[in-house]
Amino acid sequence: MSAAFLLVTLIVVVTPGTGVIYTLGTGLARGARASVVAAFGCTLGIVPHMLAASFGLAALLNASAVAFQTLRYLGVAYLLYMAWAMLREKGALSVEGASAPASDLRIIVSAVLINILNPKLTLFFFAFLPQFVDPRRPAALGSMFALSGVFMLVTLVVFVGYGVFAAAVRSRLVSRPGLMTWMRRAFAGAFVALGARLALSR
């Protein structure tokens, strides 16, 4: 495993994207425990990208314009839905008490969907990761899984850090409803911006 791979992995994970925004929002709304659940869900959302890159499903997306466009617009629609949900106070920044076990599944499902449709992950796994694997070697598939596992571990650790930090400042924000409203709008705006960028991507 090269230092270049670890460096780029850290940069990709730390850079704010849909998963980071969702984990931060969950930490602010529901506390540390729910943010860890969100981080776990975002990490699970990496698995489809890993499998697609490992078994060559990326070639299907590259070869089929219809498949790519379908995936892209599903991502745009879901990001816009998340923005609307936040503005309606039913998303990650609707301030609630301690998260109930029944809400964990909803958090995980939302997090998985967000990362499945995350174009940053698509680019990383389909274009960057294969550069570190020699397809001629018998253990090429194992190498892909090993590198993907490292990426997932880094994602989980970093996202948990983001979420726990958000939960730590939550008490100061919850007591200021006006600030929470503006933060909800800011997070909704971020999802709209990410959706617009995805819609305009080629």
C-alpha positions in Angstrom: 0.0 0.0 0.0 1.6 3.3 -1.1 1.7 6.6 0.7 0.1 8.2 -2.3 -3.0 6.0 -2.0 -3.3 6.8 1.8 -2.8 10.6 1.1 -5.4 10.8 -1.6 -7.8 8.6 0.4 -7.6 11.0 3.3 -8.1 14.0 1.1 -11.2 12.4 -0.6 -12.7 11.4 2.8 -12.0 14.7 4.6 -13.3 16.9 1.8 -16.9 17.9 2.6 -19.4 16.1 0.4 -22.9 14.6 0.8 -21.8 12.1 3.4 -20.0 14.6 5.5 -23.0 17.0 5.4 -25.4 14.3 6.3 -23.3 13.1 9.2 -22.8 16.6 10.5 -26.5 17.3 10.3 -27.4 14.1 12.1 -24.9 14.9 14.9 -26.3 18.4 15.3 -29.9 17.2 15.3 -29.8 13.9 17.3 -26.5 13.8 19.1 -23.3 11.7 19.1 -24.9 8.2 19.0 -27.0 9.0 15.9 -24.0 10.6 14.2 -22.1 7.3 14.7 -25.0 5.5 13.1 -24.9 7.9 10.2 -21.2 7.5 9.8 -21.7 3.7 9.7 -24.5 4.0 7.1 -22.3 6.2 4.9 -19.5 3.6 5.2 -22.0 0.9 4.1 -22.9 3.1 1.1 -19.3 2.6 -0.1 -19.8 -1.2 -0.6 -21.8 -1.0 -3.9 -19.0 1.2 -5.4 -16.4 -1.3 -4.2 -18.2 -4.2 -5.8 -18.9 -2.3 -9.0 -15.2 -1.4 -9.4 -14.0 -4.8 -8.4 -16.2 -6.8 -10.7 -16.1 -4.5 -13.7 -19.6 -3.0 -13.5 -18.0 0.4 -14.1 -17.6 -0.6 -17.7 -21.4 -0.9 -18.0 -21.8 2.7 -16.8 -19.1 3.9 -19.1 -20.5 2.1 -22.1 -24.2 2.9 -21.5 -25.2 6.6 -21.6 -28.7 5.6 -20.5 -27.4 3.8 -17.4 -25.1 6.7 -16.4 -27.8 9.3 -17.0 -30.3 7.3 -14.9 -27.9 7.0 -12.0 -27.0 10.7 -12.2 -30.6 11.9 -12.1 -31.5 9.6 -9.3 -28.7 11.2 -7.4 -29.9 14.7 -8.2 -33.5 13.8 -7.2 -32.4 12.4 -3.9 -30.2 15.3 -3.0 -33.1 17.7 -3.8 -35.3 15.6 -1.6 -32.9 15.8 1.3 -32.8 19.6 0.9 -36.6 19.7 0.9 -36.7 17.4 3.9 -34.4 19.7 5.9 -36.4 22.8 5.1 -39.5 21.0 6.2 -37.8 20.1 9.5 -38.1 16.4 8.8 -34.5 15.8 7.8 -31.2 15.6 9.7 -31.6 19.0 11.3 -35.0 18.6 12.8 -34.0 18.9 16.5 -35.0 15.9 18.4 -34.1 14.2 21.7 -31.9 11.1 21.9 -32.4 9.0 18.9 -34.7 6.0 19.4 -33.7 2.6 18.1 -36.5 2.8 15.6 -34.9 5.8 13.9 -31.5 4.1 13.5 -32.7 2.2 10.4 -34.0 5.4 8.8 -30.6 7.1 9.4 -28.7 4.2 7.9 -31.0 3.9 4.9 -30.6 7.6 4.2 -26.9 7.5 4.6 -26.5 4.5 2.4 -28.6 6.1 -0.4 -26.6 9.3 -0.1 -23.3 7.5 -0.6 -24.5 5.1 -3.3 -25.4 8.2 -5.4 -22.2 10.1 -4.4 -20.3 11.0 -7.6 -17.1 11.6 -5.6 -17.1 7.9 -4.7 -17.9 6.8 -8.2 -14.9 8.8 -9.5 -12.6 7.4 -6.7 -13.4 3.8 -7.2 -13.8 3.7 -11.0 -10.9 6.0 -12.0 -8.4 6.3 -9.1 -8.4 3.0 -7.2 -7.7 0.7 -10.2 -4.4 2.6 -10.8 -3.0 0.9 -7.6 -3.9 -2.6 -8.7 -2.2 -4.7 -11.4 -5.0 -6.6 -13.1 -2.4 -9.2 -14.4 -1.7 -10.4 -10.9 -3.7 -13.4 -9.6 -4.4 -11.5 -6.4 -5.7 -8.4 -8.1 -9.3 -8.8 -6.8 -8.0 -9.3 -3.3 -5.9 -6.1 -3.6 -9.0 -4.2 -4.7 -10.9 -5.4 -1.7 -8.0 -4.7 0.7 -7.6 -1.1 -0.6 -11.4 -0.6 -0.5 -11.4 -1.8 3.1 -8.7 0.8 4.0 -10.8 3.5 2.3 -13.9 2.4 4.3 -12.0 2.3 7.6 -10.7 5.8 7.0 -14.2 7.0 6.1 -15.7 5.6 9.2 -13.1 7.1 11.5 -13.2 10.5 9.9 -17.0 10.6 9.7 -17.4 9.6 13.3 -15.0 12.5 14.2 -17.1 14.9 12.2 -20.3 13.7 13.8 -19.0 13.6 17.4 -17.7 17.2 16.9 -21.1 18.3 15.7 -22.8 16.6 18.6 -20.4 18.3 21.0 -21.6 21.8 19.9 -25.2 20.7 19.6 -26.2 21.9 23.1 -25.1 25.5 22.3 -27.1 25.5 19.0 -30.3 23.8 20.2 -30.9 26.6 22.6 -30.9 29.1 19.7 -33.7 28.2 17.4 -33.0 31.0 15.0 -29.5 29.8 14.4 -30.7 26.2 13.9 -33.1 27.5 11.3 -30.3 29.2 9.4 -28.1 26.1 9.7 -30.9 24.0 8.4 -31.2 26.3 5.4 -27.4 26.3 4.9 -27.4 22.5 4.8 -30.3 22.4 2.5 -28.5 24.9 0.2 -25.5 22.6 0.3 -27.5 19.7 -0.9 -29.0 21.8 -3.7 -25.6 22.9 -4.8 -24.3 19.3 -4.8 -27.3 18.3 -6.8 -26.8 21.0 -9.3 -23.1 20.1 -9.7 -24.1 16.4 -10.3 -26.7 17.4 -12.8 -24.2 19.4 -14.8 -21.5 16.7 -14.6 -20.5 14.8 -17.7 
